[in-house]
Amino acid sequence: MPDKHLSSQFDSDLNSLCSKLLEMGGMVESQISNAMHAFTEMDLESCNQVIEREKTVNDFEIDVDLACTEIIARRQPTARDLRLVMAVSKAITNLERAGDEAESVAKRTKRIIEAANNPGINVAEIELSGQMAISLLRRSLDAFARLDAIAAADVIKEDKLIDEEFRSFVRKLIIYMMEDPRIITPALDMLTIAKAIERIGDHAKNIAEFVIYIVKGADIRHLPHAEILRQASE
């Protein structure tokens, strides 16, 4: 959380901003969990719940973004405080987009259910990467709450594991479609679901990068992980 300032109201504003970010993060994490439940259980009701709640996430993003703008206008933060406010603004955008991906999972799952066209493809990689994405998002938000650069660096490293699961599923899916062209339509829906989960991992990684930006004042995007870890540890 932010450092103490002479103005207790400024402290309160920054703490409130961080709390709102974490609250939004909890909402999005719940959306992703429910979307994955909908997919693994082929549960139509869960699909509809995720789709209906997406507007709540969108509205929350607008509220937090307005709070960021008001702090910049009234407090004119500098240095680490400015980095914090800017990072929150960027993080909520990533959370909103992760929520969009959860909605995409729910919509594609709903389409498979309503078409009664589940081809019985082994989706172990999707289920595993979904749980990994939920874990990464939770850990990136925890790193943000504690402003823990080392924990953030670990999240960035582990995002590669989700990418590997995605590539493995794509290879398997191609084989399925070559063997039985009749499953191409539901297989493409599953490919979209797998890609949505991979993107959720990317958004969690982005939030972790913002943590290092706040703490170290360094833009570590696109750097090798060894260099990211070195900068996070200094």
C-alpha beads as a LAMMPS data file, in Angstrom:
LAMMPS data file: protein, C-alpha beads

234 atoms
233 bonds

1 atom types
1 bond types

-500.0 500.0 xlo xhi
-500.0 500.0 ylo yhi
-500.0 500.0 zlo zhi

Masses

1 110.0

Atoms # bond

1 1 1 0.000 0.000 0.000
2 1 1 1.087 3.642 -0.434
3 1 1 3.600 5.356 1.819
4 1 1 2.409 7.799 4.486
5 1 1 1.982 11.469 3.584
6 1 1 1.633 14.674 5.558
7 1 1 -1.943 14.878 4.291
8 1 1 -4.022 12.131 5.879
9 1 1 -6.700 12.737 3.250
10 1 1 -4.179 12.016 0.485
11 1 1 -3.321 8.747 2.233
12 1 1 -7.015 7.964 2.441
13 1 1 -7.520 8.698 -1.268
14 1 1 -4.643 6.428 -2.311
15 1 1 -5.698 3.635 0.035
16 1 1 -9.264 3.867 -1.264
17 1 1 -7.991 3.667 -4.840
18 1 1 -5.982 0.524 -4.104
19 1 1 -8.949 -1.011 -2.289
20 1 1 -11.168 -0.396 -5.297
21 1 1 -8.628 -2.049 -7.571
22 1 1 -8.525 -5.125 -5.351
23 1 1 -12.311 -5.211 -5.119
24 1 1 -12.560 -5.139 -8.899
25 1 1 -9.900 -7.846 -9.038
26 1 1 -12.019 -10.036 -6.780
27 1 1 -15.015 -9.533 -9.042
28 1 1 -13.035 -10.509 -12.132
29 1 1 -11.477 -13.514 -10.414
30 1 1 -14.985 -14.685 -9.524
31 1 1 -16.080 -14.209 -13.139
32 1 1 -13.197 -16.328 -14.404
33 1 1 -13.840 -19.050 -11.813
34 1 1 -17.529 -19.166 -12.746
35 1 1 -16.691 -19.261 -16.452
36 1 1 -14.342 -22.186 -15.916
37 1 1 -17.010 -23.970 -13.859
38 1 1 -19.461 -23.392 -16.704
39 1 1 -17.003 -24.897 -19.165
40 1 1 -15.901 -27.924 -17.162
41 1 1 -19.478 -28.805 -16.134
42 1 1 -21.157 -27.584 -19.345
43 1 1 -23.482 -25.608 -17.059
44 1 1 -25.800 -23.253 -18.957
45 1 1 -26.942 -21.365 -15.855
46 1 1 -23.349 -20.518 -14.926
47 1 1 -22.757 -19.289 -18.490
48 1 1 -25.702 -16.919 -18.231
49 1 1 -24.585 -15.618 -14.836
50 1 1 -21.130 -14.726 -16.149
51 1 1 -22.592 -12.961 -19.181
52 1 1 -25.103 -10.985 -17.094
53 1 1 -22.488 -9.827 -14.558
54 1 1 -20.048 -8.487 -17.151
55 1 1 -21.729 -5.051 -17.090
56 1 1 -20.969 -4.771 -13.369
57 1 1 -17.256 -5.164 -14.090
58 1 1 -17.441 -2.571 -16.873
59 1 1 -19.205 -0.064 -14.630
60 1 1 -16.628 -0.613 -11.896
61 1 1 -13.798 0.150 -14.315
62 1 1 -15.399 3.508 -15.152
63 1 1 -15.758 4.379 -11.456
64 1 1 -12.135 3.557 -10.620
65 1 1 -10.834 5.367 -13.684
66 1 1 -12.761 8.470 -12.593
67 1 1 -11.217 8.185 -9.123
68 1 1 -7.739 8.099 -10.713
69 1 1 -8.504 11.217 -12.724
70 1 1 -9.784 13.058 -9.648
71 1 1 -6.674 12.245 -7.624
72 1 1 -4.398 13.494 -10.410
73 1 1 -6.437 16.693 -10.744
74 1 1 -6.736 17.453 -7.016
75 1 1 -3.496 16.077 -5.597
76 1 1 -1.076 16.384 -8.516
77 1 1 0.915 13.362 -7.338
78 1 1 4.576 12.966 -8.231
79 1 1 7.213 10.216 -8.287
80 1 1 6.015 6.935 -6.756
81 1 1 2.533 8.302 -5.999
82 1 1 2.036 9.211 -9.650
83 1 1 3.322 5.799 -10.730
84 1 1 0.827 4.192 -8.357
85 1 1 -2.146 6.096 -9.748
86 1 1 -1.081 5.444 -13.349
87 1 1 -0.537 1.761 -12.582
88 1 1 -3.997 1.454 -11.043
89 1 1 -5.494 3.076 -14.142
90 1 1 -3.721 0.580 -16.393
91 1 1 -4.410 -2.381 -14.111
92 1 1 -8.173 -1.835 -14.114
93 1 1 -8.098 -1.818 -17.916
94 1 1 -6.395 -5.208 -17.816
95 1 1 -8.934 -6.451 -15.292
96 1 1 -11.809 -5.292 -17.487
97 1 1 -10.290 -7.106 -20.455
98 1 1 -9.785 -10.252 -18.363
99 1 1 -13.483 -9.992 -17.512
100 1 1 -14.233 -9.761 -21.238
101 1 1 -12.279 -12.978 -21.769
102 1 1 -14.284 -14.695 -19.020
103 1 1 -17.437 -13.604 -20.818
104 1 1 -16.014 -15.024 -24.064
105 1 1 -15.458 -18.394 -22.357
106 1 1 -19.053 -18.339 -21.114
107 1 1 -20.515 -17.380 -24.496
108 1 1 -18.578 -20.051 -26.396
109 1 1 -19.471 -22.661 -23.784
110 1 1 -23.119 -21.659 -24.061
111 1 1 -22.959 -22.095 -27.819
112 1 1 -21.536 -25.609 -27.452
113 1 1 -24.253 -26.517 -24.923
114 1 1 -27.154 -25.104 -26.948
115 1 1 -25.932 -26.774 -30.148
116 1 1 -25.716 -30.083 -28.262
117 1 1 -22.467 -30.479 -30.112
118 1 1 -19.852 -31.426 -27.536
119 1 1 -17.402 -33.583 -29.504
120 1 1 -15.867 -35.215 -26.435
121 1 1 -12.437 -33.671 -26.967
122 1 1 -9.986 -34.109 -24.081
123 1 1 -9.763 -30.588 -22.649
124 1 1 -7.309 -31.242 -19.819
125 1 1 -5.028 -28.438 -21.019
126 1 1 -7.883 -25.912 -20.973
127 1 1 -8.937 -26.911 -17.480
128 1 1 -5.371 -26.773 -16.186
129 1 1 -4.571 -23.443 -17.834
130 1 1 -7.824 -22.009 -16.475
131 1 1 -6.828 -22.834 -12.908
132 1 1 -3.349 -21.475 -13.566
133 1 1 -4.795 -18.216 -14.912
134 1 1 -6.989 -17.793 -11.829
135 1 1 -3.966 -18.417 -9.588
136 1 1 -1.782 -15.952 -11.511
137 1 1 -4.415 -13.221 -11.317
138 1 1 -4.862 -13.779 -7.584
139 1 1 -1.105 -13.668 -7.024
140 1 1 -0.606 -10.559 -9.154
141 1 1 -3.290 -8.749 -7.148
142 1 1 -1.696 -9.923 -3.906
143 1 1 1.669 -8.605 -5.125
144 1 1 -0.052 -5.296 -5.925
145 1 1 -1.634 -5.113 -2.479
146 1 1 1.763 -5.687 -0.813
147 1 1 3.780 -3.867 -3.504
148 1 1 5.972 -6.965 -3.624
149 1 1 8.264 -6.752 -6.667
150 1 1 9.755 -10.236 -6.151
151 1 1 6.321 -11.893 -6.081
152 1 1 5.381 -9.917 -9.180
153 1 1 8.478 -11.187 -10.995
154 1 1 7.460 -14.770 -10.182
155 1 1 4.028 -14.192 -11.746
156 1 1 5.642 -12.852 -14.912
157 1 1 7.826 -15.955 -15.178
158 1 1 4.974 -18.423 -14.693
159 1 1 2.766 -16.885 -17.371
160 1 1 4.889 -18.858 -19.839
161 1 1 3.414 -22.086 -18.435
162 1 1 -0.076 -21.061 -19.580
163 1 1 1.319 -20.288 -23.031
164 1 1 2.795 -23.795 -23.178
165 1 1 -0.547 -25.409 -22.249
166 1 1 -2.259 -23.364 -24.958
167 1 1 0.213 -24.467 -27.626
168 1 1 -0.126 -28.085 -26.522
169 1 1 -3.922 -27.917 -26.829
170 1 1 -3.736 -26.316 -30.282
171 1 1 -1.508 -29.141 -31.534
172 1 1 -3.932 -31.716 -30.165
173 1 1 -6.946 -29.899 -31.593
174 1 1 -5.446 -29.896 -35.092
175 1 1 -5.081 -33.665 -34.926
176 1 1 -8.714 -34.059 -33.789
177 1 1 -9.978 -31.918 -36.693
178 1 1 -7.854 -33.738 -39.255
179 1 1 -9.215 -37.077 -38.076
180 1 1 -12.864 -35.964 -38.000
181 1 1 -13.799 -32.771 -39.928
182 1 1 -17.330 -32.945 -38.450
183 1 1 -16.040 -31.577 -35.147
184 1 1 -14.463 -28.463 -36.654
185 1 1 -17.190 -26.047 -35.448
186 1 1 -17.151 -27.019 -31.740
187 1 1 -13.374 -27.454 -31.910
188 1 1 -13.004 -23.846 -33.045
189 1 1 -15.215 -22.764 -30.134
190 1 1 -12.863 -24.610 -27.795
191 1 1 -9.879 -22.984 -29.473
192 1 1 -11.432 -19.578 -28.735
193 1 1 -11.938 -20.605 -25.102
194 1 1 -8.313 -21.730 -24.800
195 1 1 -7.110 -18.460 -26.338
196 1 1 -9.267 -16.436 -23.933
197 1 1 -7.639 -18.184 -20.982
198 1 1 -4.178 -17.565 -22.400
199 1 1 -5.036 -13.860 -22.642
200 1 1 -6.224 -13.803 -19.030
201 1 1 -2.754 -14.997 -18.077
202 1 1 -1.291 -12.146 -20.129
203 1 1 -3.429 -9.619 -18.261
204 1 1 -2.296 -11.046 -14.912
205 1 1 1.300 -10.728 -16.094
206 1 1 0.696 -7.106 -17.100
207 1 1 -0.616 -6.272 -13.635
208 1 1 2.500 -7.845 -12.121
209 1 1 4.648 -5.668 -14.386
210 1 1 2.876 -2.586 -13.046
211 1 1 3.867 -3.605 -9.507
212 1 1 7.544 -3.524 -10.451
213 1 1 6.987 -0.198 -12.200
214 1 1 5.536 1.303 -9.003
215 1 1 8.195 -0.054 -6.669
216 1 1 11.289 0.287 -8.850
217 1 1 10.273 3.002 -11.291
218 1 1 11.382 0.753 -14.159
219 1 1 9.484 -0.279 -17.281
220 1 1 10.386 -3.956 -17.516
221 1 1 8.045 -4.902 -20.360
222 1 1 9.693 -7.123 -23.005
223 1 1 12.822 -7.682 -20.913
224 1 1 14.238 -11.216 -20.365
225 1 1 13.070 -12.721 -17.099
226 1 1 16.576 -12.791 -15.633
227 1 1 16.774 -9.015 -16.082
228 1 1 13.265 -8.555 -14.655
229 1 1 14.210 -10.543 -11.564
230 1 1 17.445 -8.578 -11.180
231 1 1 15.638 -5.250 -11.289
232 1 1 12.901 -6.483 -8.937
233 1 1 15.545 -7.651 -6.443
234 1 1 17.638 -4.472 -6.366

Bonds

1 1 1 2
2 1 2 3
3 1 3 4
4 1 4 5
5 1 5 6
6 1 6 7
7 1 7 8
8 1 8 9
9 1 9 10
10 1 10 11
11 1 11 12
12 1 12 13
13 1 13 14
14 1 14 15
15 1 15 16
16 1 16 17
17 1 17 18
18 1 18 19
19 1 19 20
20 1 20 21
21 1 21 22
22 1 22 23
23 1 23 24
24 1 24 25
25 1 25 26
26 1 26 27
27 1 27 28
28 1 28 29
29 1 29 30
30 1 30 31
31 1 31 32
32 1 32 33
33 1 33 34
34 1 34 35
35 1 35 36
36 1 36 37
37 1 37 38
38 1 38 39
39 1 39 40
40 1 40 41
41 1 41 42
42 1 42 43
43 1 43 44
44 1 44 45
45 1 45 46
46 1 46 47
47 1 47 48
48 1 48 49
49 1 49 50
50 1 50 51
51 1 51 52
52 1 52 53
53 1 53 54
54 1 54 55
55 1 55 56
56 1 56 57
57 1 57 58
58 1 58 59
59 1 59 60
60 1 60 61
61 1 61 62
62 1 62 63
63 1 63 64
64 1 64 65
65 1 65 66
66 1 66 67
67 1 67 68
68 1 68 69
69 1 69 70
70 1 70 71
71 1 71 72
72 1 72 73
73 1 73 74
74 1 74 75
75 1 75 76
76 1 76 77
77 1 77 78
78 1 78 79
79 1 79 80
80 1 80 81
81 1 81 82
82 1 82 83
83 1 83 84
84 1 84 85
85 1 85 86
86 1 86 87
87 1 87 88
88 1 88 89
89 1 89 90
90 1 90 91
91 1 91 92
92 1 92 93
93 1 93 94
94 1 94 95
95 1 95 96
96 1 96 97
97 1 97 98
98 1 98 99
99 1 99 100
100 1 100 101
101 1 101 102
102 1 102 103
103 1 103 104
104 1 104 105
105 1 105 106
106 1 106 107
107 1 107 108
108 1 108 109
109 1 109 110
110 1 110 111
111 1 111 112
112 1 112 113
113 1 113 114
114 1 114 115
115 1 115 116
116 1 116 117
117 1 117 118
118 1 118 119
119 1 119 120
120 1 120 121
121 1 121 122
122 1 122 123
123 1 123 124
124 1 124 125
125 1 125 126
126 1 126 127
127 1 127 128
128 1 128 129
129 1 129 130
130 1 130 131
131 1 131 132
132 1 132 133
133 1 133 134
134 1 134 135
135 1 135 136
136 1 136 137
137 1 137 138
138 1 138 139
139 1 139 140
140 1 140 141
141 1 141 142
142 1 142 143
143 1 143 144
144 1 144 145
145 1 145 146
146 1 146 147
147 1 147 148
148 1 148 149
149 1 149 150
150 1 150 151
151 1 151 152
152 1 152 153
153 1 153 154
154 1 154 155
155 1 155 156
156 1 156 157
157 1 157 158
158 1 158 159
159 1 159 160
160 1 160 161
161 1 161 162
162 1 162 163
163 1 163 164
164 1 164 165
165 1 165 166
166 1 166 167
167 1 167 168
168 1 168 169
169 1 169 170
170 1 170 171
171 1 171 172
172 1 172 173
173 1 173 174
174 1 174 175
175 1 175 176
176 1 176 177
177 1 177 178
178 1 178 179
179 1 179 180
180 1 180 181
181 1 181 182
182 1 182 183
183 1 183 184
184 1 184 185
185 1 185 186
186 1 186 187
187 1 187 188
188 1 188 189
189 1 189 190
190 1 190 191
191 1 191 192
192 1 192 193
193 1 193 194
194 1 194 195
195 1 195 196
196 1 196 197
197 1 197 198
198 1 198 199
199 1 199 200
200 1 200 201
201 1 201 202
202 1 202 203
203 1 203 204
204 1 204 205
205 1 205 206
206 1 206 207
207 1 207 208
208 1 208 209
209 1 209 210
210 1 210 211
211 1 211 212
212 1 212 213
213 1 213 214
214 1 214 215
215 1 215 216
216 1 216 217
217 1 217 218
218 1 218 219
219 1 219 220
220 1 220 221
221 1 221 222
222 1 222 223
223 1 223 224
224 1 224 225
225 1 225 226
226 1 226 227
227 1 227 228
228 1 228 229
229 1 229 230
230 1 230 231
231 1 231 232
232 1 232 233
233 1 233 234
